[in-house]
Amino acid sequence: MKHRFHFFPEPFPDETLHSVLSRYVRLCGFGAHSEIFASTLWEEGFSENVPFPCHLAKFVDVLPYGVGLTVDKLIERHTLLPYYQPFLSVQQFQRAREQMAHQGREGLKLRLGLIASRLESASRIRFCPSCLDQDEASMGVAYWHRVHQLPGVFICPHHVEPLVVLDHCSLTRCRKRLLLPKDESVQSCALPLEIPIDRRRELFEIARLSLKVLQANVLPLPANRVRRLLLDGAVALELVHHGRLRLGPLARHMDAYFHRLPSIGEFSILGCDPDETPASWVTKLLRKPRRTHHPLKFILLGCALNVDMTRLLIGQDILLNATALEIPPSVPLPIPGKPAEQHNSGPKPAVGHQPSIWAWAEKGMDATEIASKLDISLASVYRGIRAHEKGAEWWKQCKHERYLAQRRQRFESQYQDRMAHECSDYLWLYRHDQSWLTQQCNLLNHHGSNRKLNSSFRQLDPYLASRIIDCAEDLRALSGKPVRLTQTRIGRELDTIARFEKQLKKLPICAAALASVCESREDFHRRRLEWAEQQLKLEGKPITASWLYRTACIRHN
């Protein structure tokens, strides 16, 4: 380990470890480069803005005497593990702390269940402009806040304003650099989140609760206690009937809640489709005591069910052997105001309900919806359908036709403002209804449907077009032999070659900018020859065709 710390800056409140090291290299005069850590075991983890830095024990050992930083303080105050640990098992929590202290990152996210979660890939680096100004005024420098990096946090919990997200594609060139929010390379790829005023209330509640979970730093919670609190909220909203979840009302309630949230990032993954069935993660959290689920799922479900999740975080005195408090998963859902013996005694089936049962069945509704509408048991629904002359096969066909119609209608509405493969039902229709899907796509394309681009492309298009113009001007202003302005050369300079090759149809302003600055072979040769003529005059050589083409490095035919 070649580098030796002679001093170390004091970490700021809620600052990431990556941010502290970024300030350190600047105080040392190294700028944003991390070559000073190239020979260390922890260079790979600290040169990137990762949530779970490892080898912390070796890092603490080389710090100067009197800094006062320990492994526990680093993990609790400057990493994102306190946000995840309340919803981990005791074994996962202990293993994560041990691996962050002594081992590498290999396998850590796999043990925490984050590799299989799509939320990890949807999370982006974010910052709050007001926090940066406040940090510069009070601390003298802007730094990265932990709370802004939490999944699902689109609103600053301190200033109640939308955050700014970084374009991860533009950061690929400098992901090994130790950057701060005010750096020019960071500000150049920053895109403000456009969130309407009417959708900020729910996002602020999510950000506020996420901050409380991060700051509470509680030990792993008993899974049955978390589930019981969520069930109390479902019961209060009448989403539980006779000890069972009312899947239809629950799906509609969750769909209404997600309609108040933006359909981007993490919320586009967790959102429920309005097909009378809630998302699988919702029913999993309500039916059994669960662990290793992403904290954002617990937070979103708690906010949707009007549950005060802070009751789990205040006054906790949980021992590490608290797993003995688990209850068996077969415990029925609570029904307030009714004796316990009524939980297992459903209403008796009534013959008079059978015609109404089949009337709903012909509309394609499933057994849970029919039972909730008629206030009868599931057994009565199935008994009534079997007693009908058409039987269960016709009911199955009706359900399929209704499900197919919902999928088609949802695809048609989403296809108006996004690409076909970006629609939520595209994959299912491609597998089960490919002929209709092909006909629908060809019909809209034949009539030249002026579908709007995705909101991310609408924001990126003018920004990237301006960078193309600036890049072309810089290339023209280079000293020495002129270089040809082509799409490939500009894409290499901006690190956007793949975007130009695959997504240029979605970026019309960029396409127009490229067409205006890129030059043909004849224009490039003319510019080279003009430069060669000036060079020959400066060197005092004769201006002949042979000397011109030789100096310009152009083969003369």
N, C-alpha and C positions, 0 to 999 in steps of 0.2 A: 504494500500500500504506500505509494510514493507521496501522495499529498499529505500535508500536515496542517492541522488547524491551529493557528496562533490566536485566533479570536473567533467568536461566533455571535451573530446578531440575536437579540432577544425576540422570540416569536410573538407575533401580534395575536389578539383574540380571534379565534375561529379561522386561523390561517393554515393552509395546507403546508405539508413539509416541503413539497416542490417549490412553493412560493418563498419559504425561508431560505432555501438553498439558492434560489434565483437572486434574492437580495444579497446573499453572501458573495457570490461570484462578481457582482457589480461593485461591491465594496472593496474587493480584492483587485479590481481593475481588469477582470477578464471578460467583461461584457456579458453576452448571453451564451457564451460557449461553455461546454461542460467537459473539455478535454482534461481538466484537472482531476476528474473522477474516472478517467479512462482505465486506470489500473486497479480500481477498487472492485470488490465483490458486489457492491450495491449500486454501481453506476447504471446498470440497466433499469433498475427500479426508480432511481431518483432523478434521472435525466428526463423522464416522462411524467406527465401529470396523472399518476395512477392513484386509485383510491386506497390500495393496500400495499404500501411500501414494505419491503422485507429487509433482513439483515440489520435490524435496528440496534441489536446489542453491539455489533461490531462498530456501527456508526457512533454510538454513545461512548464507546471506549476511547475513540480517537479525538473526542471533543476536549477543549481546554478545561483545566481544573476550575471549578467554581461556576460553570455554566448553569448547573442545576437541572439539566434535562435528564430524565430517566426513560426507560423503554415504556413504562406504564403511562407517563405523561404524554409521550409522543403519540401513542396509540389513542388515548382518550381525548386529546385536545387537537391533534393535527392530522388525523386520518378519518376515514368514513366508517370504520368498524363499529363505533357506538350507534350508528344509524341502523345497522343490520343485526346487532347482537341481541336485542330483545326478542327477536323472532327466530333465533337459532336454537338448536338443542345445546345442552350443556357440553356435550362432547365436541360439537362443532365449534363452539365458542372457545373452549380451551385449546383445541387444535389450531384454530386460527391465530390466537395470540402467540402460541408457541412458534408457529411457522413464521409469523411476521417478525418475531424477535431473533430467531436463530437460523432459519432456513430460507430458501428461495421462494419465488412466486409460483413455481411449477406445481400445479395441482391444487392451489389454494382456492381459486374461483370454482373449480370442479367440486371441491368438498363443500363449498358454501351454496352450491346449486345455482350459480350465476352463469355457468357455461351454457346450460340448457335453456336459460331465460332469454327471450328476444328483447327484453327491456335493456339488457346490457348494450346491445348494438345500437339501440335507439337513443341512448343518452349522449349528450353533447356537452362540451365545455362552455360555461356561461359566466357572465359577470353583470353587475348592475352599475350603470354610469354614475348614478348618484352616490353609491358607495365608494366608487373610485375618487370622486371629488372630495367626499368626506374624509377618506383615508389620507389623501394628500394634505388636507388642511390640518388634521389632527396628528397623523403619524409621520408625515413628510414623504410618503411614498404609497402608491396604490399596490394592493396585493390581492391574491386569490382567496376568496372565502369558501369555506367548506360547504355551507348551506346552499350556495348557488350551484354546486356540482351534484346535488342530490337528484335522483330521478324524479321527474314529475314537477319539479320546482321551476315554474315559468314566471313567477311573480316574486319580486324581492319582498321578504317578510318584514323588512325594516322600513322601506320607502313606498311599498305598495305600487310598484310600477313594473312594466314588463322588462325582462332581462334581455341581454344581447347574447346571441348564440354565435359560436365560431364555426365557420365552414371547415369541416374536418378534412375535406379534400385539399384545401389550400394549405393546411398545416402539415401535410405529409412531408414536405421538404425540410421542415424545421422541428419535427416532433422530438428530436434528440436534444434540442436546445432548451436552456433554462430561461423561460420567458416570463414576463410580467404583463398584466393587462394593458398597461399604457404603451407597450412597445409598438413600434410602427408595423412590424410584421403581424402582430395580433390585431391591431385596429384595421388593417387593410382587408382582413377576411372576416370582419365582424358584421353580422346581419341582425338588425333589431327585430324582435318578435312583434308582429302585428296582432294584438289581441283586443277585440272589441271591449268596450266598457262593461257591457252587460254580462260578459263571461269572466270577469276578473274576480268576482266575489268568491266563487268556488275555488278558483286557483289560489287566491290568497289564503283561504282556509287550509288547503292542502300544504302550501308553503309554511304556514304558521305551525301546523301540526308536525310537519317534517322537522322543523327547527327544534321543536320541543323534544322530539324523539332523539335527535342528535345530541342535544345538550343534557338530557336526563342521564345518559350513560348507565342505564339500569342493566342488571344481569338478565340472563334468559328468563322470559316469563313462562309460567305454566300454560301450556297450549289450551287446556280445557277452560282456563279463566278467560283467555282472549276470545275463544269461541262463545262462551256464555254471554259475554258482553255484547258481541255482535248479534247473537240470537235475541237478546232483550230488545235491541233496536228493531229487528225484524218483526217481533211480536207486537211492539207498539205501533207499527205501521200496518198491522193486520195482514202480514205476508206469510203467516203460519196458520194452518187450519187443522185442528185435531191432531197435533203433533207432527204434521207434515208441512214441508215447504209448498207454498202455492206458486208453482213455477211460472204460470202465466202472468199473474200480477207482479211477481218478482222481476221477471224479464222486462215488463213494461216500465216498472219503476226504475230499474237500472238504465234502461234505454233513455228514459226522460232525463236522468241525471247526466249521462254522457253527452246528451244533446246540449247541455249547458257548458260543456268543456270543449276546447278546440280539438279538432280531429287531426292532430299532428303529433309526431314524436311518440312518446310512451302511451298517450291516450288513444292513438289510432290502433295500437296493438291490443289494449285491454278493453276497448269498447265492445258493447254487446250488439249483436244483430237483432233487429226487431222481428224475430221469427218465433215468438212465444216461448223461447227457451233461453234462460240466462246463460252467460258464459260459464264454462266449466269451472274456472277458478272461483267463481262466486259460490256455486253449490258445494265445492270442496271445502271451502273455509267454513261454511255454515253446517255441514253435515258431520264432520269429524274434527277432532282437535288436530290441527295441522302445524307442522314446522317446515323450515327451509323454503317457505314461500317468500316471495319478494316483499319487503316492507311496504312498498307502494300499494300492493294489493290490499293489505290490511288497512292502510290509511284511506284509500279510496272507498272501500266498502264501509268503513266507519263513518266517513263523511256522507255517503249516500244514504245510510240508515239513521242519520242524525244521532250518532253515538259519540259520547264524550270520551275519546281515547285517552285523554290525559289522566283519567282515573286509574289507568294501569301504570302510569309513570310516576305518580306522586305517592310518597310514603311506602315505597316497595322495600321489603326486607326479605329477599328471596335467597335461600341457600342454594348452593350448587347441586345438592341432591334433591331438588324440588320436583324431580320427575316422579317421585312416589305419589304426588298429588293427582296424577293423571286419572281420568275416569274412563271407563270403557266406552267405545264409540257407539254402542247400542243404546245409550241413554236417550229417551224421546225428547223432542223439543218441548219447551215449557208452554203451557196454556194458562195465562193469568185468569184468576177468578173462577177456576174449575177444579174439582177434586182430582187427586192424582189417579184414582181408579178410572176416570173417564178418558185417560189418554189412550188406553188400549181398546176402548169400547166405542167403535164408530157407530153412526146411525144405521138403523136397520134399513135394508133395501125396500123400496116401495115399488109395486108393480105399475102404479099410475104414472111413474116417471119414464117408463120405457119409450113411449112415442116421442117425448121431448129429447130423450137421449139420442135416438136415431136422427131426429131433425138436426141436432148439432153435429152428429157424426157425418151426415151427408155434406156438411160444409167443410169437412176436412179437419176438424178440431181433434186434438188428442184427448186421452182419457183424463189427464189432469185438468185441462181447461173445462171439460164438460162437468167434472166433479165440482170445480169451484163455482161454476155458473149456476148449477142446480142444487148446490149445497148437499151433496150426497157423497158416499164413499166411492173409492175406485172400484171396489168389488161390485157395487151396484151398476156402475157404468159398463164393466165388461160383461156382467150377466145380461144386461139389457141388449147389448150389441149381439151377443151369441144367440139370444132368443129371436132376433129378427131373421126374416127369411133370406135376406141378401147376405148376411153373415159378415165375418171379419175380413174376408178378402176384398169385398167392395169398399169397406171402411178404409182398408190400407190403401186402395187405389185413390180414394177421395183425399186422404191425407197427402199422398204424393202429388196430386194435381195442385192442391193448395200450396204446398211447399214450393213446387216448381214455379207457380205463378208469382209467389213472393220473391223468389230469386230473380226471375226475369224483370219484374217491376223495379226492384232495387238496382239491378244492373243498368236498366235504361235511364234511371234518374242520375246515377253516378257517372255514367258514360258521357253525360253532357258537358262535364267540366274536368275530366281527367282521361288519361289513356286507358285502353281496355284492360291491360294487365294490372293496372293499379286499382281496379274495382274489387270490392271485397268478395264478390261471387264469381269472379272470372274463372278461377281454377275449378270450382265445382261445376259450373256450366260447361267448361271445356271437356270435363270427363263424362258428364251425364246428358248434356243437351248441346252437343257440338254443332249440329246442323243449324239450330236456331241461332246460336251464338255467331256462327260464320255469316249467316244471312243478315243478322242485325248489324254487325260491323261493316259488311259490304254496303248495306243500305245507307248507313250514316256517312260513310266515306264517299259513296257515289253522289250523294246530294251535297257534298262539300260542307258538312256540318262544321260550323265555326266554333268548335269546342275550345273552352278556355284552358290555358295551361295551368299546370299545378302551381299553387301559390309560391312554393320554393323557387321554381323556375322564373316566375314573374319577378321575384325580388332579385334573383341572381342575374337575369338577362342584362338590365342596364348597367349594373355594377361591373360585370365582366366585360361588357362592350367598352366602357371607359378605360378599363385596364388594357384592352387590346390597342386602343388608340395611343395610350401613353407608351406602351411597349414598342409600338412601331416608330414613334418619334425618338425613343431612346436608341433603337437600333440604327436609325438613320443618322443619329448624331454621334455614333461611335467613331473614334479616330482610327485611321488606318484604312485598309482596303474595305470597300463597302461589302456588306453581306446582303443576300437576297431576302426580301420580306415574303415569306410563305406561311401558310397555315401551320405547317409542321414546326418551323422555327419559332413562331410566336407561341405555339402550344408548349414547346420545350421550355421557353423562357418563363411562362406562367404556370408550368406544371399542369396543363389542362389538355394534353394531347388526346387522352381517352375520351374526355368530355366532347371535344370537337369531332371526334370520329363517330361517337354513338348518340350524342344528344343535341347536335347542332340544329336539328329540325325543331326542337322545343325552344330554341333560343334565336328568334328571328332578328333581334337587334344585334346580337353577336355575329350572326351570319352576314348581315349588312356591313358591319364594321370590318370584318375580315375581307369581304369583297372590295371594300374601298381602299384598304391599306396594302393588300397583297399585290405584288407586281408580276407582270409577265416576264418571260425570258428576254424579250426584246427590250423592255423598259429597264430591266436589270443590267443588260449589256451596255445600254446607252449610259446609265449612271456610272458603270465601271470605267467606260472609256473617257467620260468627263473627268473622273478622278485621276485616271492615268495621264491625261493631258496636263493637269495641274502638277502632278509629280514630276513629269519630264521637264516642265518649265523651271521648277524649283531646283532640279539637279543639273540644269543646263545641258540637257541632252537633246538631240534633234528630234523633232516631232514628226515621225513618219508612221505609216501604217504598221510596219513591222514592230517598231518600238511600242506603239500604243497597245497592240494586241498582246505583246509579250508582257508589258507591265500590268495590264489588266487581267492577265491569266485567262485569256479567251482564245479559243482555237479559231483561227481564221480560215474559213472554207474558200 
